[in-house]
Amino acid sequence: MEVPAVEFPLYMMIRLIGFTVAALLVVLTFHYRGGISLYNGALLFNACPFSLSSTYDRSILIGIVIGWLLFTSLGELELHYLTVHPLWSVIGLVLLNGEAMLVYKTLGRTKNFRKLIHLSLQFLSLCSALLGLWAVLKVHIDKGSDNFYSLHSWLGLACLILFSMQWAAGFATFWYPGGSKSSRESLLPWHVFFGVYTYALSIAATVTGILKRATSLQTKHVISRYSTEALLLNILGLLIMILGGLLVLALVARNYRV
Amino acid sequence: MEVPAVEFPLYMMIRLIGFTVAALLVVLTFHYRGGISLYNGALLFNACPFSLSSTYDRSILIGIVIGWLLFTSLGELELHYLTVHPLWSVIGLVLLNGEAMLVYKTLGRTKNFRKLIHLSLQFLSLCSALLGLWAVLKVHIDKGSDNFYSLHSWLGLACLILFSMQWAAGFATFWYPGGSKSSRESLLPWHVFFGVYTYALSIAATVTGILKRATSLQTKHVISRYSTEALLLNILGLLIMILGGLLVLALVARNYRV
């Protein structure tokens, strides 16, 4: 297939949009939805008394951001009902996953170093996505809501299953114990293809999730159809679609390689 | 980028899933939603007295299918409120669009013949999508509903705009009046990339549309969350995601070319 040669600062645009997506997610979660719920799993889609104007709450927030990398090992502790399904899912499966795929284009070191960073980022991405799944399950179970009835949940689950299989197969073949030369050669193209496909699946899960959230808030008359929050949600969806396009472009572009 | 070599009957699977998608759309529209509305634009999401068990209605249906190709030139006539937004949009932007992209892989004739089929199918696809847009606008305006507030509508509109631009640029450069050799060479990779991207956008628009439809029916208690219709809608969404993956695989596969 013909692939384009890119003449504009692609990585910069990807990082800029990625950063904007993360910022929008934080603004939507903290400013519009009143923050993340620390002690009550039922507050995912509602306002809770977690406010950016309080020094105490801000400190907790900064603590969460710093503690994020360590969080999987912390278990439940005080943060046991932290319900940030959209934040964890999107940051994991879209943003970190994207960066992890780009590693082979952006990092100019040894092949083993790139591999290590790739699999570490993907591991982080998987943990983040699993936390995202756990958060929404926790909320649903606490509320007594239905589970896995929506297309959003089906796509998200399919994405997570594929992602886990990809990671395990990639780890065993390309890292440890490592496959034979021929098995690595035959797996690689499929690993790349399914990687990009899983990424596309994560974007499909995200846009359906955004639509679900917006519709739910609009149906309950929490926000109106043309409210700032509704528009921000739509813009978030569009930005993620654009990000996905640019990222895949960076992966296939003829001339883009460190 | 590494692309896989495919060892299974890819085209057969694509056609099989494409056919299943079309059949599911028809079943969902006619069996579960009571058919398409011939005289009342407000019935898109409701049941209407159009029944497959009536010979009269069946004849109309067959007439519609046969007349579909000619429809754009018929104007409004008796069919002026035909509201089949999902049918036209998905058949146009996903199924026909997919087949049109495959032409370069499946048709073994001359380059000009492939081009002709490609641009004709894409033209049909564009007409079908425009009819899809017109149908939903008609319904919304007749009902006095809001327009273009949802992420689904934004994605659909973005897809349609990109598709039109693609088609116009492709027509002018590769068909008539035709660009210089160098302009054709520099546009081709971008034409391919944006073609695949527009296809991905159409799938994102479709899955959000399916979620919107399911949520709307569930919120109004027309169907339950685990009803057959809800499951069929989700299966339709999953099948379209799988179809998209297989189709892009066929486009990039190393060894798949007539």
Interface residues (C-beta under 8 A of the other chain):
Chain A: M1 E2 V3 P4 A5 D146 Y149 S150 L151 H152 W154 L155 A158 L188 P189 W190 V192 F193 Y197 A200 L201 I203 A204 V207 T208 I210 L211 K212 A214 T215 S216 T219 R225 Y226 A230 L233 N234 G237 L238 M241 G244 G245 V248 L249 L251 V252 R254
Chain B: M1 E2 V3 P4 A5 D146 Y149 S150 L151 H152 W154 L155 A158 L188 P189 W190 V192 F193 Y197 A200 L201 I203 A204 V207 T208 I210 L211 K212 A214 T215 S216 T219 R225 Y226 A230 L233 N234 G237 L238 M241 G244 G245 V248 L249 L251 V252 R254
